[in-house]
Amino acid sequence: MIIKPKFKGFICTTAHPKGCARSVKEQISYVQKQRSIKGPQNVLVIGSSTGYGLASRIVSTFCCGASTIGVFFERPASDNKTATAGWYNMVEFEKAAKEANCYAKSINGDAFSTAVKEQAIALIKKDLGQIDLVVYSLAAPRRIHPINGETLVSSIKPVGKPFSSKMIDFHKEKVSEITVEPATDEEVRQTVGVMGGEDWEMWIEALRDGGVLADGATTISYSYIGPEITYPIYREGTIGKAKNDLEFSAKKINTGLSKLGGKAFVSVQKALVTQASTAIPGMPLYMSLLFKVMKEKGIHENCIEQIYRLFAEKLSSSTIPLDEKGRIRLDDWEMREDVQTEVLALWEKVSTENVAEVSDVAGYRNDFFRLFGFGFAGVDYDEEQDIQLDIPSING
Ligand code: NAD
């Protein structure tokens, strides 16, 4: 099959196996050029197939030499439909881990379910014994609650009052206005149910009760704060309520883990193009401006640079620097005063007429295509592709 990108809103419904492989290889090659890290040896990454979770699995493997188990929810190829990008990422990741003599096994299923938690615990017991780092990096549109069976749906809306903002159609480079109506209390509750900390707590409890958490084990999950212009839709919106809940869960997990000498952290990361973040109204325009400013200052990072810095400079430090709310801050460069002042000035003046010049919309769009394996130099996009690729540990 010859694969071209096909869009449905902010999602691309096709993925290119060779391009995804190239993306994973580039990330591995970046970390291999950095110094290795004395870090965790047995790592469970929940949400390991794309974005920050994929970067966490790559740094664990190729910088720390860790054995990893990855959990994700991806679709394999069918007769005439490509697999999802995360599937192809995991095909390449497992191949590269094997070449590096690192253990890597994967579970493709619903991480919110009890069955997948039990499957992970059984696999850890059989192959690794115990885990010393659990990365919780899920971004999901819905969750079936494992106890009462309720389907909870996440929505990205402001709370209390409507939110009007500039936005960009990054395909057409058109800047317009959007107004998003506020969420109902029910939508807030359901978003917290999906993206809050309950499932993270359930994972840690299940792993601990299953006897597979090592003494001194660490767990980490990712959060976002961002600048005031995005507060109504992010930090003070439905997703922000969920992040508050996640951050509160870190405290509860910490208390539980302290008996094992373990610790739970939330790390606040930089805004980056991932499948999850493109769905947030206003964020693509903010990121296009942010990337322009950060690239000009030479401080732009992608997921892999962010996670390498997290492992190398924060997690492996004997006293991990935390903010006043106990969080690790990897958004330090994004939130620098000089960066934010410039972004805000650009935000005020950006329009359809000047967007190509004052923002990095081209870079944003490029990153978006790359999520699905498109736009990599050296990949022949007119070549026939075998789309039926197996993830070795699942069905190889
Ligand atoms: P992503 O969409 O790239 O990755 C989501 C991962 O979750 C994938 O591996 C996917 O397969 C997995 N997943 C989704 N539903 C699942 C399910 N039911 N069962 C098993 N796996 C499932 O997202 P991302 O942007 O890397 O987000 C990861 C975390 O990082 C989130 O908590 C997000 O809020 C946080 N974060 C993201 C940004 C950003 O700008 N992208 C910034 C700061 C923090």
Residues whose N, C-alpha, C, O or C-beta is under 5 A from the ligand:
A	BS01	NAD	G47 S48 S49 T50 G51 Y52 G53 V71 F72 F73 E74 G86 G109 D110 A111 F112 S137 L138 A139 A140 R142 Y222 S223 Y224 Q269 K270 A271 L272 T274 Q275 A276 S277
